[in-house]
């Protein structure tokens, strides 16, 4: 189950035009047929569908001015670059860009410069993560716009991003895992979920959709939802035994405890797993386990290439972060060992040194 089926909207019909363009119409029985605007499932599509469902006419939005930011964003949504992204990435970028257009959609593209991007960053100063996301998405938009010939330069390039003090999700400790295991016993969905993360290091966006169809020759064989990286993870004996006991009859091992059906999204799975963590008194979440697994692999001598292959990272940056921290820890441990023979220590067990001098002076 590489992708969950998208939501279906009642009374919506699909049609392919003579130009091979897919369009969508709303029609109840033999009644009037109304074309729905935008991409399937987009904000304007859903808005129009809801209006038609309650018997209203589709409200006409003001025409989008040519060469405005809203015009550019609409062009981007129709581009191959945007449609080639994972659905979750599309949703995230669409949400942020639509929010930006609520206030700046009428700005001309040519008027948007570094100062404009910096001002948008500063308006989000109280939420630095939102400011960083804004700058990232605007950077992606204008990177595409320059390539497509709609802009001369990328105004987001070179604008400094705000510093974020948070280190993200807290890695799990051995005590956290024990507490979770004690709260959620064998055979529970919570126990299965933590073992699927603990013994694979997978993201929540991949764990929730894994099913029997992804198991081949004793290994998980799947493409990462985030970047489509090919992942091949040998099953740990503990996890293999847990999966063998699953009898859901669905194309996903993990199902909702109440209805026994696969989760609708990675967000719904993440929210549920967060509740399981809270019940166990664990302060972190699913991604914290992934960080711990990466840290342990790096400390065990895992190379950048090994970490990239297991965790589906496309660049060396994330892998280098963990291996660099592991190297620092090993150096610190080696330095600590050397401190045990520090000649300046007053403790006798360190051997000859300051302690002998103290005793000699005391005798005189």
Residue pairs with C-beta under 8 A, 6 or more apart in sequence:
1 209
1 211
1 213
1 214
1 251
1 252
1 262
2 209
2 222
2 223
3 87
4 209
4 262
4 264
4 265
6 40
6 41
6 87
7 41
9 46
9 49
10 53
11 26
11 27
11 28
11 52
11 53
12 24
12 25
12 26
12 36
12 49
13 24
13 25
13 26
13 27
13 33
14 22
14 23
14 24
15 22
15 23
15 24
15 25
16 22
16 23
17 23
22 40
23 35
23 36
24 35
24 36
24 40
24 45
25 33
25 34
25 35
25 36
26 33
26 34
26 35
26 36
26 48
26 49
26 52
27 33
27 34
34 48
34 52
34 58
36 45
36 48
36 49
36 58
37 44
37 45
37 48
37 58
38 44
38 45
38 48
39 45
39 77
39 78
42 77
42 94
43 94
43 98
44 61
47 59
48 58
48 59
51 57
51 58
51 59
52 58
64 70
64 71
64 74
64 105
65 71
65 106
67 108
67 109
67 110
68 105
68 106
68 107
68 108
68 109
69 100
69 101
69 104
69 105
69 106
69 107
69 108
69 109
69 112
70 101
70 105
70 106
71 109
72 109
72 141
72 145
72 150
72 151
73 97
73 98
73 100
73 101
73 105
73 141
75 148
75 150
76 82
76 97
76 141
76 144
76 145
77 94
79 144
79 148
81 144
81 147
82 90
82 93
82 144
83 90
85 93
86 225
86 226
86 227
86 228
88 205
88 225
88 226
88 266
89 226
92 137
93 137
93 140
96 133
96 134
96 137
97 137
97 141
100 120
100 134
100 137
100 138
104 112
104 116
104 120
107 116
109 145
109 150
109 151
110 151
112 142
112 155
113 155
114 155
114 156
114 158
114 159
116 155
117 135
117 138
117 155
117 156
117 159
118 159
120 131
120 134
120 135
120 138
121 131
121 134
121 135
121 159
121 161
121 162
122 131
124 130
124 131
124 134
125 131
125 162
128 162
128 163
128 164
129 164
129 166
131 161
131 162
132 161
132 162
132 164
135 156
135 159
135 161
138 155
138 156
139 154
139 156
139 157
142 151
142 153
142 154
142 155
142 156
143 154
145 151
145 154
146 152
146 153
146 154
168 287
168 291
169 284
169 285
169 287
169 288
169 291
170 283
170 284
170 288
171 284
171 288
171 291
171 292
171 295
172 282
172 284
172 288
172 289
172 291
172 292
173 292
176 282
176 283
176 284
176 288
177 194
177 198
179 280
179 281
179 282
180 190
180 194
180 276
180 277
180 280
180 282
181 191
181 194
182 280
183 190
183 276
183 279
183 280
183 281
184 190
184 191
184 194
184 276
184 279
184 280
185 191
187 245
189 254
189 255
189 256
189 257
190 273
190 276
191 242
192 242
192 243
192 246
192 253
192 254
193 207
193 254
193 269
193 273
193 276
193 286
194 289
195 238
195 239
195 242
196 202
196 207
196 210
196 239
196 242
196 253
196 254
197 204
197 207
197 286
197 289
197 290
198 289
198 293
199 235
199 236
199 238
199 239
200 207
200 220
200 233
200 239
200 293
201 233
201 289
201 290
201 293
201 294
201 297
201 310
201 311
202 210
202 220
202 231
202 233
202 290
203 224
203 225
203 226
203 266
203 287
203 290
203 312
204 266
204 269
204 270
204 273
204 286
204 287
205 224
205 225
205 226
205 266
206 222
206 224
206 225
206 231
207 254
207 269
207 286
208 252
208 254
208 262
208 263
208 265
208 266
208 269
209 225
209 252
209 262
209 266
210 220
210 222
210 252
210 253
210 254
211 250
211 251
211 252
211 253
212 251
212 253
213 251
214 220
214 221
214 222
215 221
215 235
215 243
218 234
218 235
218 240
219 232
219 233
219 234
219 235
220 231
220 232
220 233
220 235
221 230
221 231
221 232
222 231
223 229
223 230
223 231
224 230
224 231
224 312
225 266
226 312
227 312
227 314
229 312
229 313
229 314
231 310
231 312
232 309
233 310
235 243
243 253
246 253
248 255
248 260
250 261
250 262
251 262
252 262
252 263
254 262
254 263
254 269
255 261
255 262
255 263
256 262
256 263
256 272
257 272
263 269
263 272
270 285
270 286
273 285
273 286
274 285
274 286
277 283
277 284
277 285
290 311
294 307
294 311
294 318
294 322
295 322
295 325
295 326
297 306
297 307
297 310
297 322
298 307
298 322
298 323
298 325
298 326
299 326
299 329
299 330
302 310
302 323
303 323
304 316
304 319
304 320
304 323
305 319
307 313
307 318
307 319
307 322
307 323
308 314
308 315
308 316
308 318
308 319
311 318
311 319
313 319
340 350
341 350
341 351
342 350
342 353
343 350
343 351
343 352
343 353
343 354
344 353
344 354
345 353
345 354
345 355
346 354
346 355
346 358
347 355
348 355
